[in-house]
Amino acid sequence: MNNKQDLIVVEQLPIIKTYLEKLSLEIKEKVDKATSLICTPENYKEVKEVRANLTKEFNEFEEQRKKVKTAIMEKYEEFEKIY
């Protein structure tokens, strides 16, 4: 270590691959369909099912995002402990 700049070195940044772009069209279509539905006594079960499916998908995506964040933050938090 010749100078103070060498005290902290990032050897490899996290590489995160997302496939959200591929899903964005499909998700947009589902959301557009859901927002275009008019809830009536005859179709409220269908509206409720569409909404439940969208919520389920969102929660699955959110769970994956949280796992990625936890994995990335693990090393950073180790660094924070010694800094």
Helices and strands as residue ranges (DSSP letters): G 4-6, H 20-36, H 44-82
